[in-house]
Structure formats: structure tokens, C-alpha cells
């Protein structure tokens, strides 16, 4: 009588890795990112471009029509001494740009005006289709 | 004779689904969240409709409504800005300079700074704006 006796070594069971610590770490990381994340939708407006270089700006611009907008300390735009609402400025800009698409717009803000006033005027001018826009400022003579 | 109903065997609730969901949420917040250095004061950028997408990288100069400034989240005195930016421009001439100013900041605190950066050789200076939307 044959007996087929085989002795197999029992496979050692690997160490049981608990998933609980991993879940804890992931939850902590999740809460961290949820709390520290900010969701401001930020855009940008170029404040300095290569074409702003004085050497380039002075060439080829002579004789072109300009449209000067001054921004008062109250934030209102002024054109030819008259305060204008932004809508009226947009209409005026659109009419002038229709006649002359290469119209150069110069914005002269007062130092006491707020940034929002300047950005609103730049926004209006750009929205009207102006492609030549410059912001200038007056410097005190030393 | 007592016949007992066998207790229904509970299916082991798999925890893998929970881990998957948490992991996806984690990745979502890691990708969406901005980890930029924030200013040590409140800065509400001006609103604009014609803003372009913000490029990544660069250095951020924050300006509070009262003119207080911070460079990359660290408060800085105005007279320290020029040497810091100059040193940066020496090593990275094409570095992007973002001016993240409060909408109520006076232009006299911002425009001379832009002219200063231009004189130092900066080529890329942008104003941070935000599109108008619901009141946050």
C-alpha cells in the first residue's frame, strides 16, 4: 500500500497592514488642502510691455491722433475738462475709434486716485477696441 | 425543538471605495488649490473684464490699501524693494513681476513702482485683477 504523504511547510502569513492609519493620513491631508486652498479667480493686465520703451514709442507715433483721459482724485475720468461716466467714455471711444482705429489713448491718472479707477478706465478703453493705450504720470521736478 | 433562524451574514463593507473617494478629493484639492504665498494683509484686487489669464511663476509684490507692501508674502519696507528686485533681475532678467494691489490703493504707491521696475530693466510687469462676479 502506497501512502502519498507529503509534508508542506505552511506558508507564512505576511504581516497584516492596517489601512486605518493610511485613511487617517489621507483625511488629514484632505482637510488641510480644503482649508488652505483659495479660489480667487485672478487675471492680469500688462502694466509694462516692450512697446513701452521710449525709443520705440517715440518712433512712428508722431502725427497720430491722441485721446487724453485724465483721472481725477475722485476716480472719475475727465476728457477735455469734462467729467464723464464710464458708459459715456465708452461711447465716445467707440465713435473715435470707428473714425480712427489707430487712435492713441493716453491716460493721465492723479496720484491720489485709487487703482480701481485706473483699471476701470483701462477696461473701458480696451473694451472699446483701443489697441494703442498708454498710462503716463507726472513726476515732480527735482 | 428550537429552530433558530441563522443570523444573516453581514457582507464585509469594503473600505476600498471610501479610500478611492477620499483620494480623488485629495488630488482635486491639491490640483485646484493655489499654494502661492499670500500677503500678510488683505488684498482685494481690482475688477476688470478684459483681464488675461495669469501666467505662472514670477515674484509677487502685494500692496495694501494703505500702501503697506509685501514681497512674496513677506512684509517689506519700500526702500528694500529695489535691491531685492534688482538682485532678482540680475539672475533672472525675464522674471515676471506681479503687482497684486488692493483696489483702494492710491496710484501714487503703484505707478512710481512700475516705472522703477522698468528703469531697472524689468520686461514683464503685470497688474493682478479679478473678473467681476458675485460678491465674495
Interface residues (C-beta under 8 A of the other chain):
Chain A: X19 X22 X23 X26 X27 X29 X30 X33 X34 X36 X37 X38 X39 X40 X41 X42 X43 X44 X45 X46 X47 X48 X50 X52 X109 X110 X111 X112 X113 X114 X115 X116 X118 X119 X120 X122 X123 X126 X127 X135 X137
Chain B: X15 X18 X19 X22 X23 X25 X26 X29 X30 X32 X33 X34 X35 X38 X45 X46 X47 X48 X49 X50 X51 X52 X53 X54 X55 X98 X99 X101 X102 X103 X104 X105 X106 X107 X108 X110 X111 X112 X114 X115 X117 X118 X122 X123 X124 X125 X126 X127 X128 X129 X130 X131 X133 X136
